[in-house]
Amino acid sequence: DGNECWLWRGYIARKTGYPVVEVPNWQTRTRPQAMCDIRTITCHHTAGPATGDYPSYNTVLNGRGADLPGPLAQYGIGRSGTIYVFAAGSANHAGVSRSVDYEKTHAIGIEAEAVGVPGTKGDWPDKQMDSYAKLCKALIEEFDLSVSDVRGHKETCSPVGRKSDPSFDMAAFRSRVSKVNFDTTEEDDDMGWLSEDHKLTEADARAYGGDAKEGDEKTWNEILR
């Protein structure tokens, strides 16, 4: 399965210290095109409602109809900083892009909840931006990318100007991402998730290997050994 190359990487979001919601069946959710060679982290905003933590949940999960089926991103970020893990495979978030590196088979998409009109009151609260930066840093560390590989959809789309998301300055955001430091050498309550039990799905057990089977419980420390 082309998605197993990062099947276990739901744990990446937990590195941020923010709440993580694993959407049911995220491990096997994908568009038909498999992805494995990750080259870009693409930042989006949902252009959704002005209220609620993640009112765009169903749209990101299911898509916008037959012309744009879901999933529309691998990750979502609510206004509270909560991270939603939607898919382990490719997602319909890229569209026509300036480079193959930015296409959905090579780019992880993050849909953060925001109206997305510059100056909108309530857009981009501190917790959400902190979560966004930490998730991007965790992803570039996991996939051995650089901060320059964190791109806004407005920077990757073709033709130029076709998209405006996200509605914040990407150069300033990349600077913020570069300053994130995950220091796991010290006692840190945010790393407590490593000792949490995770019940394996059938796909999880297949990826874990050995004699693992569906329903087994493994801690993240065991998974990441």
Steps between C-alpha positions, in 0.01 A plus 500: 500500500650833395363668812679279750815704454348744747215302646636548851548870466183598679737522795676801338212728596530396863851641509344849498345453843157601369191274509486256209181356352560194284207498259363143467666302219766766442762225459348378173343821370651619172433614148587235238847645442741361762749729668828416664766745385421808708654821367272782619280600793215711359316745726135586436206668668150358478315821408234366737260651754612769745399302808572155636825314554499293180167542318662393172550144630246334270616695194866410552405137562243450223584767247282746310307267274581275206733759347720514813464189719671467837724483677607858435803489733700265718472731800263765631561753778218648706497845652590345837813342352340155490644293216282268292665209317286431193706285267817297465494510121468767236238773531333742259660818627751603234328539164703631208845582636813681387719196561459125535645544850181682599253247360286283728717191456796688652340760729338468841206739533395677820159670506482745790160642594474867406271731306814594313424864420792714618408696811208276598443524875553162666719352228834348599488494882835443671437136591408413143807670357723333757349162417537570127869589532574200723323257268695632202826469692417146609422405140814647348709326764326169435540519123846662501381817331604861548298798623497626141289194411213641710293680238169678483249387240528850358869424436453159338189543284495563128430745352644753743221669693251214465503447878543737794538261791612513765419862579817565698853588394687182410850642547414598859338161555806312375709707740269388780527136392881524499497608866299199624722274708386158616731424791424143608803473728320671789196394700206632306131438567430546129678171428271301730317365194797268437381273780136502385348179364389494138261225384614359166267491204541230235709738288707600806577137582610434143734799509634411846588147388609201704218325683299822551128469434196724494392603849846470657601796713845652457645811658645763270840424658464143369382619161793738459766259626 
